[in-house]
Amino acid sequence: MARIVVIGAGLGAMAAAARLAVAGHRVTVYEQGATYGGAVGRFARDGFAFDTGPGLLHLPAVYRDLFVKTGKEPLEECVGLTQVDPAARHVFADGTRVDLPNASRAGTVAALDAALGAGAGERWGDFLTRAREAWDRTRRPLLEEPQPADPAPLAREPYPAPKAGLLRRPTRTLAQVGARELRDPRLAALLDAYAWAYGFDPADAPASAAVLPYMEQTFGSWYVAGGLRALADAVYERCRKRRVEFVFDTPVVDVLEKDGRAVGVCLDGGGEAAADHVVSGAPVPALYRDQVVEWERGEDWPRHQVLGTGRVTVCLALRGAREADAVHRTVVHAEGGRPTVTVLRPDDPALRPDADHESVTVTATVRTTPGQEWEAFADRMVEAAGQAVPGLRDRLLWRHVRTPEDVRRDTGAAEVPGPALAGADGRLLPAANRSPLPGLYFAGGWSHPGGGLAHAGMSGALVAGLIVEGADFRGSQ
């Protein structure tokens, strides 16, 4: 039985902790804040409640696997899961609206043809075929296996360009995919929205970002009853049942090293906790910035994803009931000076004081530039959200704005990490799970395979596999 210290209580770190505890190790989690969940937070006031992180779950199989491997109760006995249908309503700049069904390629093609004109659905379907090829080429190394010691092969673009005559035109960015292959500004905006949702600028994102809409439209979108915070509650309780110890309000300020190996952590206030292995779920940029990791580094150290984007979240408390034909998620695409926003309207009694009120969450991805006037930006977000919520201005009781700086305060980094993407010369590959210092591992959204709830859960599984199975671990099966 090994002593394992976990830094941070985010979803990826807790996923690793639960798996390691089931394997017979003694696991202690040190969290700088007063609660668990990391970016999966909640804001509550006056009977209203809002998710301040992700609002929907994709690839729920990741958490089903976690619960199967760590206890008798499956995920669905611990949280309520329902598919969101339609998966999303899109409102384009020209006023066109289209509802895309959940996990139905044929339904998506038909909906796009009906809303955007004959041929639009076929072009989107052909694009998804190429996206699937990129997915098949990268699924194992990017999601199910530890990052290879030499990630150079992942720096090459896996997305296949369509044939143009006898030649293939190289397609290097997602914006090029939209312009060359979709040939409709609304389809291009639809594609762009999937990238921006994870913080990727389509002009810079590799063509391999095509896997993002492929994953969502293939595996579906799910809502957790009570909000995504309920998933964090369930994972935390699973850890507790496996006898994982949590110590809150206790920042880790250093990783202890002896004879070239991590041997524990130094706690704020001067205390130490010895360990045979250290798992850091803390955001990697914060770990570097605070100089927790101080040993000799090679030229490629540190390496982590740098997107330069964050998210603004506006929580809206509304009077009046949700209309009968409201949809759970609406994406209102940019128009003029207004940003693209995602409007979430879950029909969930747990998030509102009574049936005569509604909780609405509006999010937008932004460049994290200093000195941004967030209240003015929130005004434009609410204006855009009015296209998804009838009578929004008249129904508004109050709003709460959460900025990238609030995210930095709570999690250590203003950026929101994106999932690992191949191509782009490797610059969108996150930190490897195994650090250059033996005995120290990274789990969570800032490490392989990257950000997002599903990817964070995979990261925890990979780290547990590396510790339990050692050099023989080749990834999930």
Secondary structure, DSSP 4 states (H G I P E B T S, - for coil): --EEEEE--BHHHHHHHHHHHHTT-EEEEE-SSSSSBTT--EEEETTEEEESS--SEE-THHHHHHHHHH-SS-HHHHS-EEE-SSSEEEE-TTS-EEEEPTT-HHHHHHHHHHHH-TTHHHHHHHHHHHHHHHHHHHHIIIIISPPPS--GGGGS--PPPPEETTEE----BHHHHIIIII-SHHHHHHHHHHHHTTT--TTTSBGGGGHHHHHHHHH-EEEETT-THHHHHHHHHHHHHTT-EEE-S--EEEEEEETTEEEEEEETTS-EEE-SEEEE-S-HHHHHHTT---S---TT-S------EEEEEEEEEEESPPPTT--SEEEE--BTTBPPEEEE----GGGSSSTTEEEEEEEEEEE--TT--HHHHHHHHHHHHTTTSTTHHHHEEEEEEE-HHHHHHHHS-SS-PPBP-S-GGGTT--B-SB-SSTTEEE-STTBTTBSSHHHHHHHHHHHHHHHHHGGG-----
